[in-house]
Amino acid sequence: MSDSPIAVEQHGPELLHHFVDAEQQRDAASLGMWLFLATEIMFFGGMFCAYLIYRFWYYNEFAAGSRSLDITLGTVNTAVLICSSLTVALGVRAAQMGKRKLLVVLLLLTIVFGFAFLGIKGVEWYNKYEEHHIPGPSFNVDDLIKAYPQIHIDPQHEQIFFSLYFAMTGLHALHMIIGVVMFAFLSYYAWKGRYTPKYYTPVEMGGLYWHFVDIVWIYLFPLLYLIDRHH
């Protein structure tokens, strides 16, 4: 009976009833996030394997498709995501130190970087639409055939490259949108003062998710944009 007051005192409003203490709750949340990210790694890993296999089979078409992508916009987007990873990391640190206003600012900056990335990606997709490089009935690669007369380009094989390009960047953009929505909620609760040096698990888990999304792009960028750029 003497232990009851201590147990009640430990269970603050942020601590769910089935956890003994905040540390156990944080460990459970961390394990859950890592398991989720493991499934995401397998999901994206399958797409990476498909890309590498088709690139080996249809190297000319994949090289020509890669050269048609806007490397400037891709590089800018890479820099944007690196900056967003920095704001997320600093945000977690601000939460640990109990700096509520700084935490809100850093989370909002992350959202701004996320929207910037999506906006730039939208411009890239629109350019591909204008060039008729979107797989489907209107797909056309006559411009690539004219640009690279020294290599044989099969339109059907070229369509595989752009199918993978839109699938991979589209799914990555979907994860970005989910992250932006998540950080909008985190910003709101941070503004309300929910996160303290004793309880900042949601911010930390959100940061872990965002870093994963950034790492996926770090692999996508060279695979899609940089192959055969030396030619």
N, C-alpha and C positions, 0 to 999 in steps of 0.2 A: 504493500500500500504506500510505502514511503516513496517509491519510485514514480508514482502517478503524477505528482506536480511537475516533475522534470519532463516527463513525456508530453504533457500538455504544453509546457513552455516551449519545447523544441518544435512542436507543430505550429509554425506560423501560418498565415493565410496562404502563402505560396506553396506550402508543402502538402502534397497529396496524402490522404490518410493511410494509404498502404505502404508508405515509406517510413523508415525509422528516423532518418534525418536527411538534411539537404544534400549531404555528400552522396548518400545512397541514391537519391533521386537524380542527381547530376550524372552519376555513373550509369544508371539505367537509360537516361536520355542519350548519353554519349554512345552507349552500345547500340541502341536503336538506330541512331543516325548512321553509325558506321555500317550496320547491317543493310540499311537502306541504300547507302552509297555503294556497297558491294554489289547489290543488284543492278544499280545504275552503271557501274563499271562493266558488268557482264553485258548489259544491253548495248552500250556504246562500243564495247569491245567487239561484238559481233559485226557491227557496221564497219568498224575499222578493218576487220579481217576481210570483209567483203570488198571493201575499197582496195586493199592491197592486192587481193587475188585478181580482181578485174584490171587493176593497173598493170599487173604483170602480163595479163593476156592481151590487153589493148593499150600498149604503152603509147603509141603515137597519138591516139585519140585523147587519152588522159593528159598527155603533155600539152596538146593544142588547147584543150579545154582549160587547163590550169593557166596557160599564158593569156587566155581571154579574160580572166578575172582581174579586177582592179586591185592591184597590189598596194596602192596608196591607201585606199579605203580600208583594206584588210589590216595594214600596219597601224593605221590610226585606231581602229577598233581594238587591236591588241594592246596598244598603249592605254586606251580607255579602261579596259578590263584590269590591267595591272594597277592602275590608279584606284580602281574600285576595290581591289583586294587590299590595298593599303588603308583605305578609309574604313573597311570592315575590321581589319586587325586593330587599328587605332580605336575603333568603336568598342570592341571587346575590352580593350585596356581601359577606356574611359568608364565602362560599366564596372570593371573591377575596382576602380578608384573612386566610384561614387560620383562622378562628374556628369550629372544628369543633362545639363544644357549642351555640353560638348558631345555627349552620346547622341542626342537628338540631331545635332548638326551633322555629325559624321554619318549617321544612318540616312539622313536626307540627301547628303552628297552621294552616297552609294546609289540611291534611287536615281539621282540625276545622271550619274555615269551609266546606269542601266538603261535609261531612256535614250541616252546618247548612242549607246551601242546599237539598240534596236532601230533607232532612226537611221543610222549609217547603213545598217544591214538592209533596211527597207529601200534605201537608195540603190544599193547593189542589186537587189532583186528586181527593182523597177528597170534598171539598165538591162538586165538579162531579158526582161519582158520585151523591151524595145528592140533588142537584138534577135528576138525569136529563139532564145536559147532555153525556154521553158519546155520540158518534155510534154509532148501531146501532139494534137493534129497540126498545130502551126509551127512545130519545131523545124528549124532551118539552120544549117551550118555552112551555107555557101560562102559566108564571109571568112570562115576559118579555112575552108578549102582554098580560097584565093590567097589568103595570107600566108599559107604554108604549102605552096605547090610542090615542094621537094619531098613531102611525106604523103603517104596514102591515108586518107581519113574516111572511115566508114561512118555515115550518119547514124546508123543504128548503134554502133559502139560508142559514138560520141554522146548519144542520148543517155547511155548508161552512166557516163561521167556526170552529166548534169542532173540525172535522177538522184545519184548519190550525193551530189553537192547540195541540192535542195532538201533532201531528206535529212542529212546530217546538220546542216546549218539551221534548218527549220526546227528540228527537235532541240537543238541547242538554244535557239531563240525562245522556244516554249519554256524551257527551264529558266531562262532569263526572266520571262514574264512572271513565272511563279515566284522567283526570287524577289522581284520588285514588289509584288503584292505582299509577300511575307515581310519585307522590310518596311512597308507602309504600316502594317499592324505593329511591328516592333517599335517604329517611331512613335506611334500613338501611345502605346503603353509606356514607352520611355518618357515621353512628355508628361504622362500621368504620374510618373515617379514609381512605377512598379518595380524597376530593377535597381538593386542595391549591391554593394560589395559582397553581401551574403547570398544574393540571389540574382544571377545574371545568365542562368542556363539557356533560356531561349535565344538570347543574343549570341551566345557562344555557338549554339547549334546552327543558328542562321548563318553565322560566319563560316562554319564548316561546310555547309551546303554551297555557299557562294564561292568558296575557294575551289570546291570540286568543279563547279560550272566553269570557272576561270581556267582550270587546268585542262579541261576538255578542249577549250578553245586553243590553248597553247599547243595541243597536238593537232587540232584541225587546221590551224593556220599554215604550218609548213607543208602538211600533206596536200592541201587544196591549192595553195597559192605559190609555193616555192619550188615545186618539182620542175626541173628543166629550165629554170630561169637563167642559167648560165649560157644557154644557146642563143 
